[in-house]
Amino acid sequence: MSNRHSFNIFSLTDTPDTTIRRKRLAVLLDPDHLTLARCQEILALSHRHGVDFFFMGGSLISHPDQTSFVSYIKQHSNIPVVLFPSSGLYIDAAADGLLLLSLISGRNPDFLIGQHVAAAPLLKQSGLPLYPTGYMLIDSGRQTTASYMSGTTPIPHDKPSIAACTALAGQMLGLQQIYLDGGSGAMYPVSPAMIQAVRQAVSVPLIVGGGVNTPEKAEAAWKAGADILVVGNHIEKQPTFIAEVSEVKERFNVALPQE
């Protein structure tokens, strides 16, 4: 149905004034936890309720069926599909782009630059639009797959100044997005205080995910300064949450100029 989007999808939020950016919603799809029937249900709800992006990937893909799901979504949807890779093994040229994640919250060189070096030739050959992103794991009350697999310690949830300085360093290094992530199955989301501190420190688009399982938590994250909110784990259990969180998004956007 659709071809690859030829523009920088994140430029939609990249305006000089961060107070008037349109809020965006991304649904994270983990191939390990996805069936065709559930994919069809999520697609229908996403079209009905104005989801802006699909992020495809996970920290540990033990039954990789990513290619078939990307292909199915591209055939049945115009919503951009952006790869959220756990490693350079999960490159799919049919997608609309790839978050080129550098784990700036940790000190494991493999996730700062090592895997990027190994994947660079394949990424160039794929022709995928790349979105260099400073990825920051935030403590969410329990160890997540992402922190375990990366061998890194998340930033303490009550240390917004550390998060702000880390994000600022990432922007100064040229990273084009900052992603604060509590991880899949987080006990609690990234705090509004931390989101606000990072928002005040950087001007690039701010992506926030992990632990958002109520409309109130979604509203708090967007109000604190998130540009793109990522929901995934809760939607796997309750797809209709898409409607609830989308309604919150529209309340923020209703007064903004239409594109």
N, C-alpha and C positions, 0 to 999 in steps of 0.2 A: 504493500500500500504506500509506503513512504521511502524516500531516499534519505541518505545521511544528511543531517543538518549541516549546512556549510558555514554557519556563523558561530561565533563564540557564545555559547549558550549562557555563560555566566556574565557576559556583558550586560545582560538584561537587568542585573542588579547593581552593576558597577557605575553608579552615578556619583558625582563629587559630594553631594550632600547625603550622608548616610541616614538622615532623619526622614527622607522622603522615598527611600527605596521600597519598591513593591516587594511584599513578602512572598516567598516561594515554598512549595511543598514537594519533597522528594520521597518516594516510596522505595525502600531498600528491599530488594528481592534476593534471597539467598538460595542458590540452586539446590543446596542440600535439603531445604525445607519446602520445596515447591513442587507441586504436581500440575499437570495440564489443567485440570478442573479448577484448582485454586488460582492458577494464573489467569484463566478466563474470567473468573469472578472478580479478581483484583483489577483486571483491565476494564471491565464494565463499570465498576465503581469509580475508577480513576478518570475515565472519560466523563462520567456523569458529574463528577465533583471537582473537576479542574485541577488534577494533579499536574505538576509542571515537569517533573523528571522521574525516571526510574533509575535508581542506582542498582547495578547488578554485581553481586559478589559476596564474599564472606571471608572470615579469618581462616577457616579450615573447610575446604571443599573436598569431601571424601568420595562423593559420587558425582563427578563433574558432568553436568548436563547443561552447562551454561550456554553452549552454542545453539542448541535447539530452542532454548527459551528466548535468547536474543533474536533468533530468526523468526520465531512465532510472533513476538511483540512487534518487530519491524514490519511484518506482514499485516498486522491487524491494528496498528496504532501509529499515530503521528507524534506521540509523546517521546521526547529524546531519551535514549538509553545510554547511560554513562557507566562505564565499567569502574567498579570499586575493587581493585585487585588485591589479593593477598600476596601475590608474587607475580613475576613475569611469565609464569606458565599460563596465565588466564588472559590472553590477548585475543580479542575477537574483532576482526576487521569490519564486521558488519555493524558494529555499534556506532553511536554518534560521537563518542569520545571516551577518554580514559582519564580518571583522576590519577595523576602521577604523584603518588604520595611519598613524602619524605617525613619520617617519624621524628619530628624535631623535639618532642617531649622526652625522648629516650636518648640513650648514649650507645646504642647498638649500631656500629657502622654499617652493618649489612642492610639495615632498613633506612639509614640515612642516605646511602649512595651505592652500596655494594650490589644490591639486586637491580638497581637502575642501570649500572654498567653492563651487567649480564644481559639485560633485556633490551638495551638501546638499539642494537641492529634490527631486532624483530619489530620494535616499536616504529622505527623509521620506515621499514619495509611495509608495515601495515597501513601507513597513511592516516592513522587515527589522529584526530585532533587531541592534543594533550593539554591537560589543565594542571600545571605544577601547583601542588597543594601542601601546605604545612599541616601535617596530621599530628594532633595532640591527644593522647589518651589521658582522660581525667578519671580519678578514682570515683567509683560508683558504688562502693560498699561491698564488692566482692571481686575476686580475680576473674577477669574475662578471658575468653579465648585469645583475643588480640594481644593482651599484655603477656599471657603465658607464651604464645608462639613467638612473640618478638623479643622475649627475655628482657623486658623493660618495666620500670616502675612508673605507674601513672602519676601525674601531678596531683598532689593532695587536693581534695575538693574544697578545702577551706583556705587555699592559698591563691587567691585571684591575682596577686601581684606577680607571682612566678609565671602564671599563665600569660599575663599581659606582656611581660618582658620577653617570654619565649615567642609569642606571636609577633611582637614587634621585630625581633631578630629575624624571624622568617620572612616578614615583608621586606626588611632591609636587604635580605639575600636574594630578593627577586621573586619569591613565591607569590602566586597570583590569587590564591584563596587560603583561608585558614579554616581548619575543620576541627572543632572540639567534639570529642566522642567519648561518651561514657561506656560504650561497648554494648554488644548484644546481650539482652537480659539484665541490664543494669538495675540495681536495686533502687537507685534514685538518679534523676537526671543531672546534667551540668547545672550548677546553681546560677540563678539570675545575677548574683553578684559577680561571678566569674565571667559570664557572658558580657555583662556591662563593662567590666574592666578591660576585656579584650577589645570590645567594640570601640572604646575610647582610645585604645592604643594604636589601632590599625584602621586603614581606610579601605582595604580590600574586602571583597565579599566574605561573609562569615557564615560558615555552615555549622550546624549544631545537631547532634544526634545522641541517641542512647537514653533509655528510661522514660521516654515520653509516652505515657499510656493513659492520659486523661486530657480533656480539653483545657483544663486549668493549667496544666504543665506546659502545654503548647503555647497558650497565651502568655505565660510568664517568660518563656524563652524568646518569643518574638518581641515582646515588650522590652526586654532587656537589650535587644539589639541584634538578634539572629536575623540573617537575611534568608537563609534556606534552612528549613527544619526537615530532618530526616526521621522517618518513622518506619520501623520494620518488624521487630520482634512481636509487638502487640498486634500488628495487622495480620501476622501469620495465624494468630489465635482468633482474632476478631476483625475480619476485613471491613466490617461496617464502620470501624473507627475512622476510615478515610473520610466519610461524610462528616463526622463530628469535628475532626481537625480542620477540614476544608472550610467549614462554616466559620471557625475562628479566624482562619487566614483572610477570608473575605471581609470580615469586620475591620481588619487592619487596612485593607486595600480599597475599601469603598469610597473613601474621600480623595484618593489619589487620581491624577489625570489618567485617562484611559490611553492605552498604547494604540 
